[in-house]
Amino acid sequence: MNIKKGDNVIVLAGKDKGKSGKVLRAIPKEDMVLVEGVNLKKVHEKSRKGAGKGQIVEKGYPIHVSNVKLAK
């Protein structure tokens, strides 16, 4: 079965094991999926346009498709 954008999945392995979420993006060439609320990392963003301040933002990263399964 193929996992595609919009599917609800459960994470089977890794630090977010047991969490579930909706697939926001599928990357079939790399066998990766981006799942909502899973594999979040804090990223330091540089300031834009001189006057603005930099900030720390939580960003989602894709996980391998073998580490998720479709939720029923």
C-alpha positions as CSV (number, residue, x, y, z in Angstrom):
1,M,0.0,0.0,0.0
2,N,1.2,3.5,-0.8
3,I,1.1,6.3,1.7
4,K,0.0,9.6,0.3
5,K,-0.8,13.1,1.3
6,G,-3.8,13.4,3.6
7,D,-3.5,9.8,5.0
8,N,-3.5,9.3,8.8
9,V,-0.5,7.3,10.0
10,I,1.0,6.0,13.2
11,V,4.8,6.2,13.8
12,L,6.3,2.8,14.5
13,A,9.9,3.7,15.3
14,G,12.1,6.5,16.6
15,K,11.6,9.2,19.3
16,D,8.0,9.8,18.3
17,K,7.0,6.1,18.4
18,G,3.3,5.7,19.0
19,K,2.3,9.2,17.8
20,S,-0.2,9.6,15.0
21,G,-0.8,12.4,12.5
22,K,-1.7,13.4,9.1
23,V,0.7,13.2,6.2
24,L,1.4,16.7,5.0
25,R,3.8,15.8,2.2
26,A,5.0,12.6,0.5
27,I,8.4,12.4,-1.1
28,P,8.3,9.1,-3.1
29,K,11.7,9.5,-4.7
30,E,13.4,9.4,-1.3
31,D,10.8,7.2,0.4
32,M,10.1,9.9,3.0
33,V,6.9,11.4,4.5
34,L,6.3,14.6,6.4
35,V,3.9,13.9,9.3
36,E,2.1,16.7,11.2
37,G,3.5,17.1,14.8
38,V,6.2,14.4,14.3
39,N,10.0,14.7,14.2
40,L,10.0,18.4,15.1
41,K,13.4,20.2,15.6
42,K,14.2,23.6,16.8
43,V,15.9,25.7,14.1
44,H,17.5,29.1,14.5
45,E,16.4,31.5,11.8
46,K,18.5,34.5,10.9
47,S,16.9,37.9,10.9
48,R,15.5,39.3,7.7
49,K,15.8,42.9,6.6
50,G,18.4,44.3,9.0
51,A,16.0,45.6,11.6
52,G,14.2,42.3,12.4
53,K,15.4,39.9,15.1
54,G,16.3,36.3,14.6
55,Q,14.2,33.6,16.2
56,I,14.0,29.9,17.1
57,V,11.3,28.0,15.2
58,E,10.1,24.4,15.5
59,K,10.2,22.8,12.1
60,G,9.0,19.4,11.0
61,Y,11.4,17.0,9.1
62,P,10.5,14.0,7.0
63,I,10.8,10.4,8.3
64,H,11.3,7.2,6.3
65,V,8.1,5.6,5.1
66,S,9.1,2.3,6.6
67,N,8.7,3.8,10.1
68,V,5.0,4.6,9.6
69,K,1.8,2.6,9.0
70,L,-1.7,3.6,7.9
71,A,-4.1,4.2,10.8
72,K,-7.6,2.8,10.5
